Amino acid sequence: MIESVSFEKFTAFEKLDLNFSPGINIFVGENGTGKTHILKTVYAACDITKSQKSFAEKITKVFLPSNEQTGRLIKRASGSSQGYVEVKRRLKDQDKSISLRLTLSNHAKNPEKTTVSGAYKQWTERPLDSVYIPVKDMMANAPGFRSLYNLRHIHFEEVYADIIDRAYLSPLKGPTDVSRKKLLDILQGSIEGKVIIKKEEFFLKNQQGELEFTLVAEGLRKLALLWVLIQNGTLTNGSVLCWDEPETNLNPRLMRTVVEILVELQRMGVQIFLSTHDYVILKEFELHTQENDQIIYYSLHRNKITREIEVNSTSNYLEIAPNAIDETFADLVDREIQRSMGGKMR
Amino acid sequence: MILRENNIQIDFRGAIGVIKFDEPEVSNPNFHGLSHCMKAVDFIVEMDDSYLFVEVKDFIRASDPIDMNKIITSLRGKFRDSFLYRWAEEKDDKPVKYLCLLEMENALISRMMKELKIKLPERRPTPRWKKSLAETCIVANIERWNTNFPDWPVSRIDSEGEA
């Protein structure tokens, strides 16, 4: 599992330290407070254990700074500056943690001009399955995308190519264990079918026939993707799931299913990182989790004076503060009260 | 003029008069006396241009999940019975505003307010009505109340009665 992440002068962060829950980690905050950056960092650190890429290269591909100049990931400042990102990981069967640090200056033109320190060898020798589900759906556009991405410099963050790779993995061999079957059944109930792949193209298959993904509602494609990732064993005990705004294009009714699945995955041992702007998602987590579930909410916000990004964390849904989602509702309530009372109070 | 319901108190500054409308004390001149057959809002506040019917409920401390329909039915029942009671008292000479102070999160407040406006119903919901039961109704939690009604501050009081 990923234990913590520290940033200094990296992307939007001046200085930020985050300690994670081994279960569910939920990031809330207004746009531009770095939620996606945290998810991408965690994912890049996990992915290199399988892809064997250098940490610097993966970070660069995943964040995709202009012209892939890694130094552009340093927080903007006048003159020269140096920063780092450090990820700490707990090894599953050993009672110890190892860390990986990427140090770079804003002059670094490419990944080779950066420094990686820490237990890099041990880090990459111990595989950690991970998946990053980006905001935009890629399943419908999968055919040919991967080969195009590999052959040419098309301007897509690597998370988009990676998610397709994960989805293309063939199903796990042997009988499906009980906990996975339960999740697959829940998802099949919502998407009303199963997913099959033919020549790199995804189809939703049910009694009516096979429906190509371009004709499937985008919200359902998200659930279908989850189905595929569980079926092919990408999401299994000890793996890490990063999901950027699961609510995008999802009918609020389906959020219940999504959260139910996520809470169950956590119980199976999947570590989850997700960002959200959505009240229903947050509320569903509150309603679905029980005492033994491990969940931490992180509120990212800018300090009113320094304007730098800070974080408050809590395991209690009601204590999330500041809560940008709740503040939006508060504003709606205020305007409705004012309109009801004729625009003037008293 | 300060009114108190359980551990929540409201200071209705500038009011002409305030009464605890569901007063259970027989010796009190405002004794309700019909609680066996009529429901009642907590307070009625007389302002220059209106009567405020005020209902206070603290769900933050409730252990049961919030049942929206049950709450709306209860709020509606209290309002209508109180309205009839006031009509019988001939104290129906000013428009009525229904203010519900419910301690719950903002997202639920928003939904609750919408439902209450429809189910009460507020204003004149049909052209056949020449007057309205409630000129308006609003739902607010303590934070929203204090933001929108700074002249009528609400506070929580501890068991010793300290605000």
Interface residues (C-beta under 8 A of the other chain):
Chain A: Y279 K283 L318 I325 D326 F329 A330 L332 V333 D334 E336 I337 Q338 S340 M341 G342 M345 R346
Chain B: G14 M47 K97 E105 N106 A107 I109 S110 M113 K117 E122 T136 C137 I138 A140 E143 R144 T147 N148 F149 P150 D151 W152
